[in-house]
Amino acid sequence: MSRPIGSLRATWLVVRKDLLLERRTFELLPSMGLLALGTIALLRFALDQDEVSGDLAAGALLIPLLLAALLGIARLFAAEESDAGVDQFLLSPAPAGALLAAKIVGLFVVLVTLEVVLVPVFALLLLGPSIGPVLPEVVLVLLLLDAALAVIGGLVAGLAIGSRSRELLIPIMVVPFALPALISAQAALAPVLEQDPGALVTRWPAVLAIYAVILGLVGSVVAEFLVED
Amino acid sequence: MTVRGLRLLSILSVVLVAVGFGLVFFYAPLDTDQGFRQKIFYLHVPLGIVGLCGFIVAAWHGFRYLRTGDPASDLRAYVYIHMSQIVAVAVLITGGIWGKTAWGTWWRWDEPFLVSFLFLFLIYATYQVLRFSIDDPQRQARAASAFAIAAGAFVPVNFTVVRMANQYLHPRTLDNAANGGLPGPVLVTFLICFLAIATLFVTLVRYELLSKSTTFRLRSLERRAGGDDLLPRRSAVLQA
């Protein structure tokens, strides 16, 4: 008879499984990176500027990131849905909510990994001012944004489990849910990307963190109802 | 609610709406800046407040469904969201008309109330898409309830962020009211209009709830009459 396992351990096991799967197949991160890079190139010509700073720079960084995140969110439960993985998970002694928590953590890791490549490439190709002096502020805002996007992505992908129109639903639900997070990130990054290290207004990172926490609490309330057979 | 109660609520709605509009046109004073155009305030703002309350009530019913599994709670959440969606469209339209008459433009991105409602509209517009793309009725109700809770939590955050990101352009009429600056006739008219719109909203919700529950009962009776819904009797199974 199998022993019940704790939420944290179950979450960690699923995260490890997903990251191992991604390391072996290596299909999601390259796709997200290519989409983000393509969008940066597109923005160069759409804005008709060789270099951007301030408001434009913040937008030009966040739009590719959002589009790449949409790809990742759409694939969040792909492995589980193709092999009846949700049912198999529910047969295991792990708590149901751990699956959603693991997907949120996994998406956060994927987004951070993507940004490790995306931010230097963006700075090299499109950003006017040097990113070096403001890197800590940019990293802080992006980490908080990743947390908010990961929670939103996990929640929306969880809602769409079992839906016939998952590919259609996920983008149209993620974008409006992400708007407050993106507005906050834009407002936080715009003065920073004018290369003013002291320009970060602390209320915007606070709003991002609060938004992620509120949606995280909602996710914890509804998780067990979303992951059911 | 009984049919008699619904009839009384309908009469009350009609009376309040008539009194409210009577006060708007014949009692409330003309605004010194905007003149007659400002009268749309008595429709736009109550609609906005009632719509927001409808979304929050839907979140509460969604939460109740997840806790109790009572299909009536899921139906109430559905109806409150549906009615609030209609109200949200009316808020966007009346806001656009107010903007066009007051500032000469249908839309302003620095107007937080309208922009917040646009975001809410975008979120709640996906509710039916989500709901009706899930075949299993129980899973459908669970996902719809979880959506109602998540979107309900989104409502205050959305308003806070959009207000923080924009300068205030809309006349701060309710702030003035809180500071005691709203003239008495304006305040009385506004409160009656708010009561009228709220009563009308509740009446329409009750009508839709009655219509939906009657439809479900009728379908159930039709299935039973056609024999589709009849399970084999316990005695028949035992004899077999």
Contacts between the chains, C-beta under 8 A, distances in Angstrom:
chain1	res1	chain2	res2	distance
A	155	B	146	8.0
A	155	B	150	5.9
A	158	B	146	7.7
A	159	B	130	6.2
A	159	B	143	5.2
A	159	B	146	6.0
A	159	B	147	5.7
A	159	B	150	7.7
A	160	B	130	7.0
A	160	B	143	7.8
A	161	B	143	7.8
A	162	B	134	5.4
A	162	B	135	7.8
A	162	B	136	6.5
A	162	B	139	5.1
A	162	B	143	7.4
A	163	B	130	6.5
A	163	B	133	4.4
A	163	B	134	5.2
A	163	B	143	7.5
A	164	B	133	4.7
A	164	B	134	7.4
A	164	B	135	7.0
A	165	B	129	6.7
A	165	B	133	4.2
A	166	B	133	8.0
A	168	B	129	7.3
A	168	B	133	7.9
A	169	B	126	6.6
A	169	B	129	6.0
A	169	B	130	5.8
A	169	B	133	6.5
A	172	B	122	8.0
A	172	B	125	7.9
A	172	B	126	5.3
A	172	B	129	7.2
A	173	B	123	7.6
A	173	B	126	4.8
A	173	B	130	7.1
A	175	B	122	7.4
A	176	B	119	5.7
A	176	B	122	3.9
A	176	B	123	4.3
A	176	B	126	7.6
A	177	B	123	6.5
A	177	B	150	7.6
A	177	B	154	6.5
A	179	B	119	5.3
A	179	B	122	7.8
A	179	B	158	7.4
A	180	B	119	7.7
A	180	B	154	7.6
A	180	B	157	5.6
A	180	B	158	5.5
A	180	B	161	4.0
A	180	B	162	7.5
A	183	B	161	5.5
A	183	B	162	7.1
A	183	B	165	5.2
A	184	B	161	6.0
A	184	B	165	7.9
A	187	B	164	7.9
A	187	B	165	5.8
A	203	B	164	7.1
A	207	B	160	7.5
A	207	B	161	6.0
A	207	B	164	7.0
A	210	B	157	7.5
A	211	B	157	5.5
A	211	B	161	7.5
A	214	B	153	5.6
A	214	B	157	6.1
A	215	B	150	6.9
A	215	B	153	6.8
A	215	B	154	7.9
A	217	B	153	7.9
A	218	B	149	5.8
A	218	B	150	4.9
A	218	B	153	4.9
A	219	B	150	7.9
A	221	B	63	7.7
A	221	B	66	7.7
A	221	B	149	6.7
A	222	B	66	6.7
A	222	B	145	7.8
A	222	B	146	3.8
A	222	B	149	6.0
A	222	B	150	7.1
A	225	B	66	5.2
A	225	B	142	4.7
A	225	B	145	7.3
A	225	B	146	5.9
A	226	B	142	7.0
A	226	B	143	6.9
A	226	B	146	5.8
A	228	B	139	7.1
A	228	B	142	6.8
